Amino acid sequence: MDRAQLPLNALRAFEAAARHLNFTRAAIELCVSQGAVSHQVAQLERRLGVTLFRRLPRGLALTDEGQALVPVLADAFDRVGATLDRYAGGRLQEVLTVGVVGAFAGGWLLPRLEAFNREHPHIDLRLMTNNNRVDLAGEGLDFAIRYGDGAWHGAHAEPILEAPLTPLCAPAMAARLGGPAALTGEMLLRSYRADEWTRWFEAAGAPCPALRGPVFDSSVLMTAAAAQGLGVALAPAAMFTRDLAAERLMRPFDIEVTLGGYWLTRLNSRPDNAAMTAFRDWLRREAAD
């Protein structure tokens, strides 16, 4: 069939009738008469040389040919609609999909997103949070903001922020901690990176006690547990400034240890587009400030 000759009105009428299994309800949705929908569907059937509906006394039933056509049309119309929705202010919005580790998303990025949206209204930014386990290709990500040392196979990594770790706990617990050695009697909450408390105690010049606290795959969840008095978290204080300002969390000591930072990563094989360049430049400026 010549694509230039596609009967688009008939296809739309068929798709609406297939969803409702009723010509009258399809006509109401399309703001045309019931007869117009019936005529368009009949025209499509003649064009294709198949029967798409079985006409029943009370409604319609799809034939096998009709059932095969419905998902193809529904997907096509959805994709057209999604593309048209991306036009804003006379300009096509560029989709930018970014995976973000949870602590960075909530503690640093979200308070700045309004400024980014004002500066770049043509970018349709889509955020996907994760716990630092990222598949850039499999998840269709343009960028991923991750915590670590910057060494990820197949990925280009650019440093954004350092993220030194320090103990964080509830105010009542902080009040009874006279020094690092006092942590021996407290529940030490852990991340899946097993050496963090060991390295912090080395920096503090104190022996590391046996670690038996629960393990969390998210520092957001771990600090939430700490705020409820369940133990002491070791986390980047810079990502929890609002909790510290509201005194939901406190820093009992100033001692920090740097074991990694936040990085902007993309696939080595992924060429930059305009939206990626704009986001990277904005992120650099915000981090520098």
C-alpha positions, 0 to 999 in steps of 0.5 A, a space after each residue: 500500500 502506498 504510504 501517501 495513500 494511507 486512509 488515516 481517518 479510517 485507521 483512526 476510526 477503526 482504532 477508536 471503534 476497536 477500543 470501545 467495541 462500539 461505533 457510537 462511543 467511538 463517534 462520540 470520542 472522535 466528534 463525528 457521527 456514528 454513520 461516519 465511523 461505520 463508513 470509515 471502517 467499511 472503507 478500510 475493510 474494502 481497502 484491505 480486503 479483509 473483515 475487521 469486525 463482526 457486527 453483533 446485535 449489541 456491539 462489535 467483536 474483532 476478527 483475527 485480522 482486526 486483533 492483529 491491526 489494533 496494537 500496531 495502530 495504538 502504538 503508532 498513534 501513541 508515538 505520534 502523540 508523544 512526539 507532538 507533545 514535545 513541541 512547546 513554544 514553537 520548538 521541539 523539546 529534546 528528551 534527556 534521560 539521566 540516571 541519578 544515585 538517590 542521595 545526589 538526586 534528593 540532596 543536590 539535584 532536586 533543589 536546583 532543578 527549577 533553575 535548570 528548567 527555567 534556563 532550558 525549557 526546551 529540554 524534557 528532562 527525565 530522571 531515573 533514580 538508582 542505587 549506583 547499579 547502572 546499565 547505561 545502554 540497557 536503560 537507555 540513559 544519556 547520562 548517569 550520575 554515580 558515586 565512586 572512583 570514576 572507573 567504570 568499564 566502557 564509560 566516560 566519567 567526569 568528576 562533579 563533586 567530592 563526597 567525603 563521608 562522616 558519621 550522621 545520627 539522631 541528635 539524642 545519640 550525638 549528645 552521648 558520643 564523646 569521641 570516635 571510641 564511643 561508637 564502639 557501643 553503638 549500632 553502625 549502619 553499613 552500605 554495601 561498600 564493606 570498607 567504609 567504616 574501617 577506613 573512617 576509623 583509620 582516619 579517626 585514629 581509633 580501632 574499628 569495632 566488629 561491624 554487625 549493623 544492618 546493610 543498606 543499598 541506599 544512603 538515603 534509606 540508611 540516613 533515614 534509619 539513623 534519623 529514627 535513632 536506629 544507629 549511626 550512618 556513614 554518609 556524605 554530609 553535603 547530600 543531607 544539608 536539609 536534614 542537618 539544618 532541621 536537626 533531624 540528623 547531626 554530625 557528632 564529629 568533624 572527621 571525614 574520609 574521602 573514598 569517592 565522589 560523584 561523577 557524570 558518566 556516559 557510554 564511550 560510544 554515545 555522541 553528545 547531542 545539544 541537550 547533553 551538552 547543555 546539561 553538562 555545562 549547567 552541571 559544571 557551573 552549579 558544581 563550581 558555585 
